[in-house]
Structure formats: C-alpha cells, structure tokens
Amino acid sequence: MKKILVLSLLSLMFISCKSTSPTVNKTESKRENKYIVNNLIETATDNIGVRYKAGGTTKNGFDCSGLVFTTFDSQNIKLPRSSYEQSKIGKIIRLDDAKKGDLIFFKTNKSNQINHVGLITEVHSDEIKFVHSSTSKGVIISSTKEAYYQKSFTQINRIID
C-alpha cells in the first residue's frame, strides 16, 4: 500500500511538472514570432537591388505586393496577392505602435484605394523604414520621413502578433 501511495505521488508530481502554463506558451510563441519576423525581413532585404516588374514574384523582378506575398510565403504564411487585399489581413495598428514585421500601406499617385505595400524593417520614434519594390528603383528600403511616403501613408497592419 505504501509503495502504491509513493508511486501515485511521484506520478502526480511528474504530471504536475508538465508545462501547460500560458506564460511559458506565450514566451515560446513570442520567441517563435520574433524568429519569423527576422526571417521575413532577411528574405525581403535579400532582394534589394532586384528590378521592379509588374506582377513579378521572383528574382527576375517584383512588384510591391509580389515581394510581400513571396516573402510571407517563404515562412508558409499565405497572403492575398494584391496590396489592396493584403491591407484587409491582420489587425490595423496605430502608427506609433508599429513594429518590425508589420506591413505598411500607401495610396500613391492620388489613388483612392491602397495600391502600395512594404514590410517594416526598423522603427524609431520619428521614422519607420520599410523594404518594398518601387517602380523606379526596384527593391529598396525607404523611410516615412520621405515626403512622398508621408503624403501617401494610409495604414499599418500586424500579421504576426
């Protein structure tokens, strides 16, 4: 009887040691998300210098949403193909809550709807840097300090929390 009681207590201890704590899972999840975000940024910035190509999703040329689509696909995250449809995914975030890995959207050339997207690579108190494919320069990093992007900024979406 004593042996059974000891075994029961031991098995209860081992079962209770199993980590199902939400805190541990949140920490693991945050660490995994940080890893994914870093991989996304590395994948996108590896394409700096690739030319712009309308409809492009390869090293032969990217358009802005093609770069984002392909970058997220590299981490098995499926996004819509167009910047307008991508702007409907995730959670809209305030400008001052932006983080690396968020998507930044613009309405350029007086467009009435979102038509340009980039992936945020750096956030400072007064500036956000993002990688994107511009029609004139191909895949580059730009800044919200640039007048063109200040005027056309529309929203930021968080895909990975």
C-alpha positions, 0 to 999 in steps of 0.5 A: 500500500505504501509503495502504491501511495509513493508511486501515485505521488511521484506520478502526480508530481511528474504530471504536475511538472508538465508545462501547460502554463500560458506564460511559458506558451506565450514566451515560446510563441513570442520567441517563435514570432520574433524568429519569423519576423527576422526571417521575413525581413532577411528574405525581403532585404535579400532582394534589394537591388532586384528590378521592379516588374509588374506582377513579378514574384521572383528574382527576375523582378517584383512588384510591391505586393509580389515581394510581400506575398513571396516573402510571407510565403517563404515562412508558409504564411499565405497572403492575398496577392494584391496590396489592396487585399493584403491591407484587409489581413491582420489587425490595423495598428496605430502608427506609433505602435508599429513594429518590425514585421508589420506591413505598411500601406500607401495610396500613391499617385492620388489613388483612392484605394491602397495600391502600395505595400512594404514590410517594416524593417526598423522603427524609431520614434520619428521614422519607420523604414520599410523594404518594398519594390518601387517602380523606379528603383526596384527593391529598396528600403525607404523611410516615412520621413520621405515626403512622398511616403508621408503624403501617401501613408494610409495604414499599418497592419500586424500579421504576426502578433 
